[in-house]
Amino acid sequence: MAQAKRSKRFEILENRPVHKDGFIGEWVDVGLIAMDSPNDPKPSIRIEGGKVMEMDGRTRDQFDMIEQFVADYALDTAVAVEAMGKSCQELARMLVDINVPRREVRRLFGGLTPAKLAGVLSVMNIVEIMMAMQKMRCRQTPANQAHVTSAKDHPVLLAADAAEAALRGFVEIETTVGVVRYAPFNALALLVGGQVGRPGTLSQDALEEAFELQIGMRGLTAYAETVSVYGTESVFVDGDDTPWSKSFLASAYASRGLKMRFTSGTGSEVQMGAAEGRSMLYLEARCILVTRGAGVQGLQNGSISCIGVPGAVPSGIRAVAAENLITMALDLEVASGNDQTFSHSDLRRVARTIPQFFPGTDLIFSGYSATPNYDNMFAGSNWDIEDVDDYLALQRDFRVDGGLKPVSEDGVVAARNKAARALQAVFDELGFPPITDEEVEAATYANGSRDVGTRNVPEDLKGAERLMAEGVTGVDIARILAKRGFRDVAESLIMMMRQRVSGDYLQTSAWIGSDGTVHSAVNDPNTYEGPGTGYQLTAERWNEIKAIPWAVNPEDI
């Protein structure tokens, strides 16, 4: 048979990058539905003697462990009946109404059940969700977080990349490993490099929870966020966890002066095969309420490692923005995702970021890759370092503060070199495998691990084990740096150690300025009440955003 003649336009369209992405129609039975599953419960509440006896159609004797935890610790029973008595549309309008103060919205949302929270967001379109984000985020000033990782776990390159990320404006930097035993060196590299780039930069090493807590207590990291919670009981149990065990772990971090937040996100229960036919947003609302009930200051959500799941179904990216907004409405810090690649289409990946980029969130990315994506050990970010000039241009185009700033090549080279030399001094003092001058030079000018050699991995791993076995702390690193001529970096490290004592950066949405000042929802609360209020770019910050180095200025002509 003769082959049917094809439309040349459709042949061209079928070869566009977007056709490499996965798309699927809604499949309710397995939870492949972003919002409004017919299996989602109907909102309800019944309180007797200050105790929740019925929630979302189930009586107390029918509660699973998540519902029991939410009912006992997350809901404000003093306001629940009043809040639940309002319609979803009325509550949605309160979110976007500039005449309704944030504090009033926050008061009422504290009494809403998971089903009601999901119902409120389901009546809002994406523009309304963005309008509400601008009003409801906890901290007034938006900020950003970066991934700093290496396919080779190269400590010198990591230190240099950490310094550059901090210099570019990222207030938090996060690493993980290709080889688990390299973790102590990766944490050390980010600690040193981050303080070179900008004093006060918070760093973390995302690994197994007990190890994260151990290195945090030693002052080698400053925060943690990979403490995951889930929306169905079976997925929770699959990880040998409960809401109570996660709460205990959170208290362990806080009692040691370490900032931490939980992690969750739409699609995780589907990905693990146990969504119970419920919508992704409903299950995420349960996760957010578990976080609130545990007393944790914030949540990393926005689908995170599961973005391909909501990205494949209708209204999925809208649901991701909706989960961010619910987190804000419950007065929690939100590190709002954008941290894992999900699309071959440059248009889709930029559009996915817009709902958080335009209104601003506490941390617009919970992992902008400060390295090329081939080095990103978190499976690749939605944006990487090779996109950074586009990001700076978008800030300038729309007069938006996305948390980053233009930098000069000379400034970056100097910071990378100083970080590499500082780590070289630490390794030398501790008797770790030497960092050569050639490695310092390579890391100073490198784009990624393809531009540097390979370390002696077995010897490095022995050194990393010694770092843990010998009980080296952040104070020890500061002493070495002061001794070896890096007194300013040592002073920054000591400032970070003092933060553990004061505890100020345990407040909601906290980051630390270069002068040691903690900025949080306490001293920088969101005051948005309509045009001309809330976060406003200062003239200094706007001039910084405008000054991209490749722009032609009148005086240059």
N, C-alpha and C positions, 0 to 999 in steps of 0.2 A: 504493500500500500504506500502511496505517496505520502510523505510527511506533510502534516498540516502547515500551511504558511503561517509564520509567526509575525506579530507586531514587533518591529525593531525597537520601539519605545519600551515595550514590556521586557524584551530581552535585555536591554540596558538596565532597566530598573531591577531586574532579578539579580543582577551582578553588583548592585549597590551593597555597601558594608552592612546595612541594616538587615539584609536577608541572611546574614551569617548568625544573627541572634536567634535565640529560642523564643517562640511564642506559642501559647496554648490557650484554648478556650477554657472557660471556667469549668471546674470539675469538683463539684460540691462535696462529694463523698470523701475525698482525700484532703479537703481543705484548700484546694487550689482556687480560692476565691478571696479577693482582697478585702472586701467589705460586704456587709449585709447578707451573710449566709442565711438561708432559711432554717439552718440548724442552730443559729445563734439564739440564746435565750432572750425572752422578753424582760425588760427592766422591771424590777420590783424591789421593795424593801419592807420589812416589818421588824420593828424594834420593840422589845419588852424589857423594862427595867434597865435601859441603857445597853442592852445586849441585842445583837442582830440575830433574829430568829428565822428570818427568811430573806433570801437575796436572789434576785434574778430567777425566780420561779422554783427555787429549791429551799426546802426547810433545813434547819440546822443539822438534823440527823442525816441528811442526804449530802452535806457538803463534802467535797474532796479536800485534800490538805491545802490547796491553794485558796479555795473559797473560805476555809476556816481561818487561815492566816489573814486574808484580806478583811474578813468580817471583824476579827478581833483586834487588828493592829493598824489597818490602813484607813478605814472609814471614820469620819468625824460623825459620830452618832448624834451629836447635838444639832447638827444642821442637815442630816441625811433626809429626814422626812420633808423638810422644806425644799431642799434641792431637787429631790426625786419627784416632787409634785409639779415642777415646772416642765413644760414640753421641751422636746429636743430642739425645736426651732427657736423657742424663746432663749434657751441657754446658748445656742449658736449665735444668735443676734447679740447677746451680751458680750461674746468674745470679740466681735468686730466693732461694737459701738464705742466710740471714743468718749462718750458721756458716762459710761459705766467704768469705774476705776478698776484697775487690775486687782486690787486687794479684795474687792467684792466678788469678782469672778473667781478668784482663788478660794475664797471662803466657801462659796457654793459648790465648786468642783470637788472640794474635799469630802463632800457627802455623797458623791455619785458612785454607783456601782460600775463594774466593768461593762455590762451591757448598755448602760445609759451613756457612758463615755463614748463607746463606739457609735451609739445612735446619734449623739450630738454631732460628731464629726462627719457622719454619713450625709448630713443635709448641707454640708459646706462644700463649695467649689474650691479649686486650688488657689484662686486669687483671694478668697475670703480666709482660707487657711493661712496664707502669707500675711495678710493684714493682721490677723490675730497673733501670729508669731511676733510681729514687731512690738505688739503691746504686752505679750505674756512672757517673753523670755525673762529669766531672773535677773541677770546682770545687764546693765545698760550698755556697756561697751563690748562689741563682738570681738572674738579672738579666734585663734586657729591652732591646730595640732598637726604635727608631721610624723610620718614613718621615716626612720633612719635605719636601714638594714643593708646587709651585704651578702651576696650569694656566696662569697668566700669567707664570711665572718671575719673580714680583715680589720683588726682593731684600729690600725692607723687610719685607714680610709674612713671608718666609722667616726672616729674623733673629728676628722676634717669635715665630714658631711654634717655632723652634729653642730659644729661651729657655724657652718654656713647657714644651716636651717635656723638657728637662733638669731643670727645676724639678719636674716630676711624677715624676721618678725614672729616666727612660731613660738608661742609661749609654752607649749608642751611638745616633747619629742619622745617617740616610742620606738623601741627596737624589739626584735625577736631573733631567732637563730636558725641556721641551716643544720648545724651540729649542736645538739643540746648542751654538751659539755663546754662549749665556747661561751655560754651565757654570762659567767662572771666577767670575762673580758669585754663583752659587748656592753654590759652595764657600766663598767669602768670607763670605756671609751666615750659613751654618751655623757656620763657625769662630767668628765674633764672637758670634752669638746663643747658641750652646751654652755658651761660657765665661761668659756673663752668667748663664744659668740655673743652672749648677753647674760650678765649676772642675773640670777633668779629663774633661769629656765628650768622647768620641771621635766624630769626624765623618768622613764620606766622601762622595764625589761619584761615583756609579756611571755610568761612561761607557766609552769605548774604553780598552783596557788601557794603551797607551802614554801617553795623556793622564793617566790616573789616577796612573801612576807619576810623571809630571812634576810634577803639582801636589802630590803627596805629598812629593816631595823638597824642594819649596819651603816645606813646612810649612803649606800651606793645607788639607790634610786629614791625618788621623791613621791611617787604616787603609783596607783594600780587601777586597772579598769577591766581586767579580763575575768571578773567574777560573774559568771553567767547565771541568769535565771530564765525560766521557761514557763509557758502558758498552759501546759497540760501536765497532769500528775505523772503520767507514764514517762514523759521525756525527762522530767525532773529526777525521777527515781533512777532512770537509765544512767544518769551521771552520778549515782550514789549520793544525791543531795536532796535536801528539803529546804523550804523557806527559812526554817529555824537554823539549820547548819550554815546557810549563807549569811544569816544575820549574825551568828557567832563570829564568823570570819571577818565580817565588816567591823565588828567591835574590836577585834584583835588589831586591825590596821589603825583604827582611830585612837585606840589607847596607846599606841606607839608613835603617835604624831604623824601618821601617814595619810595623805589625802587618798581617797579611793571612791570609785563609783561602780555600780553594777553594769552589766552588758546584757542586752536582749535585742530583739528585732523581729519584725514581720517575716514570716517564712521559715523560721527555724524549726517549728514543730512539723511543718510539711516536709522539710528536708530530712527530718529524722523519722518520718513515717508515722506520726502519731498526733495529727491535728484534730482528730475526732469529728471531722466534718465541719468544724467551726471556721469562721472567717479569720484571716490573718490579723486584722485590726482588733477584733474582740480578744483573741488570745494575747495580743501584745498589751492591751489595756490591763489584763490580769498581771502581766509582768511588771508594768509600771506601778501598779498598786502594791505588789510585793515589795518593790524597791522603796516606796514611800513607807510601808509598814515596818520595814527593817531599819528605818531611821538613817538611811544612806543619803548623802548630800546630792547625788546625781546619778545619771544613767547615760551610758553610751548606747544610743539606739538610732535607728534609721536603716534597718535591715542588716547592716554590718556585713557579716560573712555570707549572708543568704540573699543578697540583693538580686541574684539571678532569678529567684523564685517569684517575688512580687513583680519583678521586671518583665516576667513572661505573661502575666495575666492582665485583663482589662482593669484600669484604674489603680494598678499596683503602685506606681510611683506617687500617685496622690495619697495612697494609704501610708506610704513611708513618711511623707510630710505630715500626715495626720497623727502618726505616732509621736513624732517630735513635738507637735503642738500639745498633745495630751500630757506629755512629760512636763512641759512648761506650765501648763494650767494647774498641775499639781505641785508647783513651786519647787521643781527639781532642776538642777543643772542638766543641760543636754549637750552631749558631744554627738553631733547630728549626722554621723555617717559620712557619705561620699568617699568612703575609704576603700572600697573594693571595686575593681573594674567589673562591668557587667555587660558592656555593649561594644561591638565593633564599630558602631556609628559615632563619629565625633559629635554629630548634632544631638544624638540622644544622651551622650554622657554629659554634655554641657547643660542640656535641658534638665537633667536629673539634679544638677547642683543648684539651679536657679532658685527653687523654693526656700533654700536655706541661705544662699548667698545674698539675695536681694533684701529680705527683711533683717537678716543677721541672726545668729544664734550664739550661745555661749562659746561653742567651738564649732565653726562651720564645717570643718572636716575633723573627723576623729582619725585622721591618717592621710593627709596629703603626702604623696611620696616625695621626699626630699632627695631621692636618688632616682636614676632611671628605673623604669619598671622591671627591667631584667634583673635588678638587684633587690626588688621588693619581695621579701620573704613572707609577707602577708597576702600572697597570691595576686599582687598587683593592685595599684590604686586607680581610682577613677581619673585622677590627675597625677602627673609626675613632674619632676624637676624640668623636663624638657618642654612642659606646657607653661612654665611660670611666667614668661613674658606675656603670654596670652591672658593669664589671670590678672596681671598688673594692668594690662590694657582695659580689661573689663571693669576693674575698679575705677579707672579713669573715665571710661565711657559713660558709666552710669552714676558717677559720684557716690560710690558705695565703698564702705570700709570693710574689706574682706580679710583684714588682719595682717596683710603683708605689705612690704615696702620695697621700692626700688633700691638696688645696691650697686656699687661700682665694682668693676672687675678687680681693681687694685685692693679694695676693701675685702673682697671675698678671698683673694689669694693670701692676703696677710693673715686673715683669721684662720684659714685652713692650715697655713704653715705653723702658726703659733700653737694650734691645737695638737698638731702632729708632734711638734717638738716637746710640748708639755707631757704628752703621753710617753714619748721617748725617755724623758727624764724619770718618770714614775717607774717604767719598766726597768730602767737601769738601776735605780735605787733599790728596787725590790728583788733584783736578780732574776727577772723574768727573761725569756728569750729576747735578745737584743733587737731593737728597732734601728735599722741602719739609716744613715743619711740619705741613701738612695730611696728608701721607702718613704721617708719624709718628703722628699722632692716629688716622688710620683703621686703621693696622696694630695699634695698641695695643688697640683694642676689637673688631677684626674676628673673625669666625668663619672666614672663608675669602676667596678671591679675588673672590667676588661682592660683598664689602663694601668693596673698595678700587678705586680708579681704575686706569687703564692707564698704564704708564710710556711714555716716548718710546723705543720699542723700538730703532729704528735707532741712536740716540745711545748707548743702553745697550750695544748690541753693539760699537760702536766702543770704548767704555770697557773692556769685557771683553777685547777684543783688546789694548788697551794694557796691561792688567794682566799679560797673558802676555808681551807684547813687551818690557816694561820690567823684567821679572825680579823683580817684587814678591814678597816672602817673608813668612812669618809673623812674623819678627822686625821687618820694616818696619811691619807692622800694629800690633804691640805698641808700637813707638816712637810711632806716631801716637796711639794710644789714651792712652798715658801723657801725652803732650803736651797732649791735648785734655780732660783731666780724668777719664779712665776708668782710673786707675792700677791698680785692683784687677783689672780685666779684662786689662790689659796684663801684670800679674804672672802671671795664669793662663796666658796665651799663652806666656810665657817658660818657665813650668813645663812646658808641653807640649813645647816645643822641647828642653828638657833631657832629656826622656824618650827622645829619639832617640839621645842620647849614651850613656845608661845601658843602654838596650836591655831593661830589666826587663819592659816591657809586650809584648815579643815572646814571653814565656813563654805556655804553654798556658792558654787561657781567661782572659786578662788584661783587667781594666778598671782605671781610675784613679779613686781617691777624690778628694774635694774638697781634701784636704790634700796631694795628690801621691803618696800611698801606692798602690802597685800591688797589686791583689788578683788572685791567679791560682791555678792548681792547685798551684803550688809552696808558697805560704804560706797557702793556704786549701784544702787538699786535702779531698776527700770522705771522711768517716770513718764513713759509715753502716754499722752492723752490727745493725740491728734497732731496735725501739721504744726511744726515749729516747737514741738516738745520732744522729750526723750533724748536719745543719742543724737548729737549734732556734731558733725566734723568741725574741729577747730580750724582756723586759718592755717596753722602750722601743719596739721595733719593733711589737709586738702592740698597744700603746696607740695607736701611729700608725695602724695599719691599722683599728683599731676606730673611730677618730675621724672618720667621714665627716660632713661639715658638716651634712647634713640630718637626722641622727638626733636624736631628742628625748631629752634627758638628764633624770634626776630633778630636778636642780637648776633646770631650765628650767620645771618645772611649779609 
